Amino acid sequence: MTHSTPFRMTEQAYLVLLVLSGEALHGYAVIRSVRELSDGRTRLGAGTLYGNLDRLVAAGLVEPTGEEVIDGRLRRYYRATDDGRRAARAETLRLAELAERARRSLSRGAGRGAADGLAGSGA
């Protein structure tokens, strides 16, 4: 499916997409799930969440699935589309490949750093 809205995958959007890839959730459940998935490192406010949801919907990666009223409050539910799940898998692969390149780079750098440290110490 082709969409005219360009989409840049931020970490927050990626986490929202991941939690919506499993099941349809309402806003507060998305906020809670993102916090759990990120081990507390990402805490979305309502404005940030709905801004990301708007962008994800416009890009065709997420879709609204319905609404219900609970205790007088409206809950809107969202889920990832097939394109959204493909985008989440692609981003996960990209990040895994980046992490592997980073590990290799750091391993090479550790050897040089030790040698450079010895050269500068007069040893």
C-alpha positions in Angstrom: 0.0 0.0 0.0 1.4 3.4 -1.0 0.9 6.5 1.2 1.7 10.1 0.3 2.6 11.0 3.9 6.4 10.5 4.5 7.1 8.8 7.8 10.2 9.1 9.9 10.4 6.3 12.5 11.3 7.8 15.8 12.0 5.7 18.9 8.6 6.7 20.4 6.7 5.9 17.2 8.6 2.5 17.0 7.6 1.6 20.5 4.0 2.6 19.9 4.0 0.5 16.7 5.4 -2.4 18.5 2.8 -2.5 21.3 0.0 -2.1 18.7 1.4 -5.0 16.7 0.2 -7.5 19.2 -3.4 -6.2 19.9 -5.7 -3.3 19.7 -5.2 -0.9 22.7 -6.7 2.3 23.9 -4.5 5.4 24.7 -3.7 4.8 28.4 -3.0 1.1 27.7 -0.5 2.2 24.9 1.2 4.6 27.4 1.5 1.8 30.0 2.7 -0.8 27.5 5.3 1.5 26.0 6.6 2.2 29.5 6.8 -1.5 30.3 8.4 -2.4 26.9 11.1 0.2 27.4 11.7 -0.8 31.0 10.5 2.6 32.2 12.9 4.6 29.9 10.1 6.0 27.7 7.2 7.7 29.4 4.7 9.1 26.8 2.4 12.0 27.7 -1.0 12.1 26.1 0.0 14.8 23.6 3.1 12.9 22.5 1.1 9.7 22.2 -1.7 11.2 20.1 0.8 13.1 18.0 2.5 9.8 17.2 -0.8 8.0 16.6 -1.9 10.7 14.2 1.4 10.4 12.2 1.2 6.6 12.3 -2.5 6.6 11.1 -1.6 9.2 8.3 1.2 6.9 7.2 -1.1 3.8 7.1 0.8 2.0 9.8 -1.9 2.1 12.5 -5.7 2.2 12.2 -8.4 3.1 14.7 -10.5 0.0 15.5 -13.3 1.4 17.6 -14.4 3.3 20.6 -16.2 2.6 23.9 -17.3 4.6 26.9 -16.0 3.3 30.2 -17.0 5.1 33.4 -18.1 8.1 31.3 -14.8 8.3 29.4 -14.3 7.6 25.7 -11.7 5.1 24.9 -10.4 5.0 21.3 -8.7 1.8 20.3 -5.9 1.4 17.7 -4.0 -1.4 16.1 -1.1 -1.8 13.7 -2.0 -2.5 10.1 -0.2 -5.2 8.0 2.0 -2.4 6.7 2.6 -1.3 10.3 3.7 -4.8 11.4 6.0 -5.0 8.4 7.5 -1.6 9.3 8.0 -2.7 12.9 9.8 -5.9 11.7 11.9 -3.9 9.3 12.9 -1.3 12.0 13.7 -4.1 14.5 16.0 -5.7 11.9 17.6 -2.4 11.2 18.3 -1.7 14.9 19.6 -5.2 15.4 22.0 -4.8 12.5 23.1 -1.4 13.8 23.7 -2.9 17.3 25.9 -5.6 15.7 27.9 -3.0 13.8 28.3 -1.0 17.0 29.5 -4.1 18.9 32.1 -4.8 16.2 33.2 -1.1 16.1 33.5 -1.0 19.9 35.5 -4.3 19.9 38.0 -2.9 17.4 38.1 0.4 19.3 38.9 -1.3 22.6 42.0 -2.9 21.2 43.3 0.4 19.8 42.4 2.3 22.9 44.5 0.0 25.0 47.4 0.2 22.6 47.1 4.0 22.4 47.0 4.2 26.2 50.3 2.3 26.5 52.0 4.4 23.8 51.1 7.6 25.7 52.2 6.2 29.1 55.9 5.9 28.3 55.7 2.1 28.6 
